[in-house]
Amino acid sequence: MTELLEDLEEQRSKLNKKAEQYRRRRDKFNNTARRWADKRDKLNGQSRENIEKANSHRKERDTLNDLVKKAKEERENWNKKVSEAQSKLGGLKKKHLPKDGITLEKLKREVRNLEFKQQTTVLSVEKERELLELLSDVQSQIREREKLLEGNKEIQEALKKRNEAKEKAEDAHGLVSEHAESAQKEHDAMCKFYDEGDRLRREADGAQIEFKKAKLAADEAHKNHVEMVRQVHDFDKIIAGLRQKKARASREIEETTAKKEAEDIYERFKAGEKLSTEDLMFLQKAGYL
């Protein structure tokens, strides 16, 4: 029985060591899982922050795009008014200016062409004199027509309305450009934050995969640890039972030996042999006295 107990205790010790190894392995993977979970949560938080910023820029972009749309509508409206005013002005000029078929704009173009020719072409004195006379004549016609325009209230009123509409159209065009540029900046910022949010989310997904791997390993180690502990407890019960059985057997042997020794002493007592104090106490303890 002693050999069996020693064998069982050795097996129990090995199981206990394995249980401790699995416990350390479980704790190691649980710590790893916690680190991955913390990283995952941090990355998901950063991803949400970037998405929220992207949504804010998208909202601002949409607001600016609405302003662009309204500014375009206003610009088209004023351009239409410019066209209408220009058409009316053209009709008034045709009505009040000389009927020679030469418009004021055409005369001004002619002046620019003549001035350019004078500045860029090598001319003889005679040719240059003729060009200057022609230039003077055209400028005179322009002054004459402008004077007629300035003196005509109806034309001046139409010109004023045309210029005002043109100015409004240019202002609206400026707003279109301004809002469109701002909307593009908001769009670029939105894309930047969406891209960063997606990148962080993908990184968080990777951390989640690592978390699951570590958690599965920890769960497996915990299951093995629990199994080893259960087996250790089973061995404890078996070993305790064997020890109790061994103790009872030892007591029975001791009692049998003591009984036989008491019988021998008692026989000596009956034979009249002188007993020692120790022998007498032994007989009394055994119930013979």
C-alpha positions in Angstrom: 0.0 0.0 0.0 2.9 2.4 0.8 4.2 1.9 -2.8 0.8 2.5 -4.2 0.4 5.7 -2.2 3.8 7.0 -3.3 2.9 6.3 -6.9 -0.5 8.1 -6.5 1.2 11.1 -4.8 3.7 11.3 -7.7 0.9 11.3 -10.2 -1.0 13.9 -8.2 2.1 16.1 -8.1 2.5 15.8 -11.9 -1.2 16.7 -12.4 -0.8 19.7 -10.0 2.2 21.0 -12.0 0.2 20.7 -15.2 -2.7 22.5 -13.6 -0.3 25.3 -12.6 1.2 25.4 -16.1 -2.3 25.7 -17.6 -3.2 28.4 -15.1 -0.1 30.5 -16.0 -0.9 29.9 -19.7 -4.5 31.0 -19.2 -3.5 34.2 -17.3 -0.9 35.0 -20.0 -3.5 34.7 -22.8 -6.1 36.6 -20.8 -3.6 39.5 -20.4 -2.9 39.4 -24.1 -6.6 39.4 -24.8 -7.1 42.4 -22.5 -4.3 44.3 -24.3 -5.9 43.6 -27.7 -9.3 44.5 -26.4 -8.0 47.9 -25.1 -6.3 48.6 -28.4 -9.5 47.6 -30.3 -11.6 49.9 -28.2 -9.2 52.7 -28.5 -9.0 52.4 -32.3 -12.8 52.1 -32.6 -13.1 55.3 -30.5 -10.7 57.1 -32.8 -12.5 55.8 -35.8 -15.8 57.1 -34.5 -14.2 60.5 -33.8 -13.0 60.7 -37.4 -16.3 59.6 -38.8 -18.1 62.2 -36.7 -15.7 64.9 -38.0 -16.3 63.6 -41.6 -20.0 63.8 -41.1 -19.7 67.4 -39.8 -17.7 68.4 -42.9 -20.2 66.6 -45.1 -23.0 68.6 -43.5 -21.1 71.8 -44.0 -20.3 70.8 -47.6 -23.9 70.1 -48.4 -24.9 73.5 -46.9 -22.3 75.3 -49.1 -23.4 73.3 -52.2 -27.0 74.6 -51.5 -25.5 78.1 -51.4 -23.7 77.4 -54.7 -27.0 76.3 -56.2 -28.8 79.4 -55.0 -26.0 81.7 -56.2 -26.0 80.0 -59.6 -29.8 80.5 -59.9 -29.3 84.2 -58.9 -26.4 84.6 -61.4 -28.6 83.1 -64.2 -31.4 85.4 -63.2 -29.2 88.5 -63.4 -27.5 87.2 -66.6 -31.0 87.0 -68.1 -31.7 90.6 -67.0 -28.3 91.7 -68.5 -29.3 90.0 -71.8 -32.7 91.7 -71.7 -31.2 95.1 -70.8 -28.5 94.7 -73.5 -31.1 93.9 -76.1 -33.2 96.9 -75.1 -30.1 99.1 -75.1 -29.2 97.8 -78.6 -32.6 98.7 -79.9 -32.4 102.2 -78.4 -28.9 102.8 -79.9 -30.1 101.6 -83.3 -33.1 104.0 -83.0 -31.1 107.1 -81.9 -27.6 106.6 -83.3 -26.8 107.4 -87.0 -28.1 104.8 -89.5 -24.7 104.1 -91.1 -24.6 100.5 -89.9 -21.5 101.1 -87.8 -22.0 100.4 -84.1 -20.1 102.1 -81.3 -18.5 98.8 -80.3 -17.3 98.4 -83.9 -15.8 101.9 -83.9 -14.0 101.2 -80.7 -12.5 98.0 -82.1 -11.4 99.9 -85.1 -9.6 102.4 -82.8 -7.8 99.6 -81.0 -6.7 98.0 -84.3 -5.4 101.3 -85.7 -3.5 102.1 -82.5 -2.0 98.6 -82.6 -1.0 99.1 -86.2 0.6 102.4 -85.5 2.7 100.9 -82.6 3.8 97.8 -84.3 4.2 98.6 -88.0 7.0 100.6 -89.7 5.2 103.3 -91.9 6.3 106.0 -94.1 5.5 109.6 -93.1 2.7 109.8 -95.5 1.2 106.5 -94.5 1.5 107.3 -90.8 -0.2 110.7 -91.5 -3.1 108.9 -93.2 -3.4 106.5 -90.4 -3.5 109.2 -87.8 -6.1 111.1 -89.8 -8.2 107.9 -90.0 -7.7 107.3 -86.2 -8.8 110.9 -85.5 -11.9 110.5 -87.6 -13.0 107.3 -85.9 -12.4 108.8 -82.5 -14.5 111.8 -83.5 -17.3 109.5 -84.6 -17.0 107.7 -81.2 -17.2 111.0 -79.3 -20.2 112.0 -81.4 -22.1 108.8 -80.7 -21.2 108.9 -77.0 -22.4 112.4 -76.8 -25.7 111.4 -78.3 -25.9 108.5 -75.8 -25.1 110.8 -72.9 -27.8 113.2 -73.9 -30.5 110.5 -74.3 -32.2 109.8 -70.9 -33.9 106.7 -72.2 -30.6 105.2 -73.3 -28.8 106.3 -70.1 -31.6 104.6 -68.0 -31.3 101.4 -70.1 -27.5 101.6 -69.8 -27.7 102.0 -66.0 -30.1 99.0 -65.7 -27.8 97.0 -67.9 -24.7 97.9 -65.8 -26.5 97.2 -62.5 -27.7 93.8 -63.7 -24.2 93.0 -64.9 -22.7 94.0 -61.5 -25.3 91.8 -59.7 -24.5 88.9 -62.0 -20.7 89.3 -61.4 -21.4 89.5 -57.6 -23.5 86.3 -57.8 -20.7 84.7 -59.9 -18.2 85.7 -57.2 -20.4 83.9 -54.6 -20.6 80.8 -56.8 -16.8 80.7 -56.9 -16.4 81.5 -53.2 -19.0 78.9 -52.0 -17.8 76.3 -54.5 -14.2 76.7 -53.3 -15.3 76.4 -49.6 -17.5 73.4 -50.5 -14.5 71.7 -52.2 -12.3 72.2 -49.1 -15.1 70.7 -46.9 -15.4 67.8 -49.3 -11.6 67.2 -49.2 -11.6 67.3 -45.4 -14.6 65.0 -45.3 -12.8 62.4 -47.5 -9.7 62.7 -45.4 -11.5 61.9 -42.2 -13.6 59.1 -43.8 -10.4 57.5 -45.1 -8.7 57.8 -41.7 -11.9 56.5 -40.0 -11.9 53.5 -42.3 -8.2 52.8 -41.8 -8.6 52.9 -38.0 -11.7 50.6 -38.2 -9.8 48.1 -40.3 -7.0 48.2 -37.7 -9.5 47.7 -35.0 -11.0 44.7 -36.8 -7.5 43.3 -36.9 -7.1 43.8 -33.2 -10.5 42.1 -32.7 -9.2 39.0 -34.6 -6.1 38.9 -32.3 -8.4 39.4 -29.3 -10.5 36.4 -30.3 -7.4 34.2 -30.9 -6.0 35.1 -27.4 -9.4 34.6 -25.8 -9.9 31.2 -27.4 -6.4 30.1 -26.2 -7.1 31.4 -22.7 -10.5 29.5 -22.6 -8.8 26.3 -23.8 -6.1 26.7 -21.1 -8.7 27.4 -18.5 -10.7 24.3 -19.5 -7.5 22.2 -19.2 -6.6 23.8 -15.9 -10.1 23.0 -14.5 -9.7 19.4 -15.7 -6.3 19.1 -14.1 -7.6 20.5 -10.8 -10.6 18.1 -10.9 -8.2 15.2 -11.4 -6.0 16.4 -8.5 -9.0 16.5 -6.3 -9.9 13.0 -7.3 -6.4 11.9 -6.5 -6.7 13.7 -3.1 -9.8 11.7 -2.3 -8.2 8.4 -3.3 -5.0 9.2 -1.4 -6.9 10.3 1.7 -9.0 7.1 1.6 -5.9 4.9 1.3 -4.2 6.8 4.1 -7.2 6.3 6.3 -7.2 2.6 5.4 -3.5 2.3 6.1 -4.0 4.1 9.5 -6.8 1.7 10.4 -4.6 -1.3 9.4 -1.8 0.0 11.5 -4.0 0.5 14.5 -5.4 -3.1 14.1 -1.9 -4.5 14.0 -0.9 -2.4 17.1 -4.0 -3.6 18.9 -3.4 -7.3 18.1 0.2 -7.0 19.1 -0.7 -5.2 22.4 -3.4 -7.8 23.1 -1.0 -10.7 22.7 1.6 -8.9 24.8 -1.0 -8.3 27.5 -2.0 -12.0 27.5 1.6 -13.0 27.9 2.1 -10.6 30.9 -1.1 -11.9 32.4 0.0 -15.5 32.1 3.2 -14.6 33.9 1.1 -12.8 36.6 -1.0 -16.0 37.1 2.1 -18.1 37.3 3.2 -16.0 40.3 5.9 -14.1 38.5 6.7 -10.8 39.9 5.7 -8.0 37.5 7.2 -4.6 37.1 5.2 -1.4 37.6 5.3 -0.9 33.8 3.8 -4.4 33.3 1.0 -3.8 35.8 0.1 -0.5 34.1 0.1 -2.2 30.7 -2.3 -4.9 32.1 -4.6 -2.2 33.6 -4.7 -0.4 30.3 -5.5 -3.6 28.5 -8.4 -4.3 31.0 -6.9 -7.3 32.8 -6.8 -5.5 36.2 
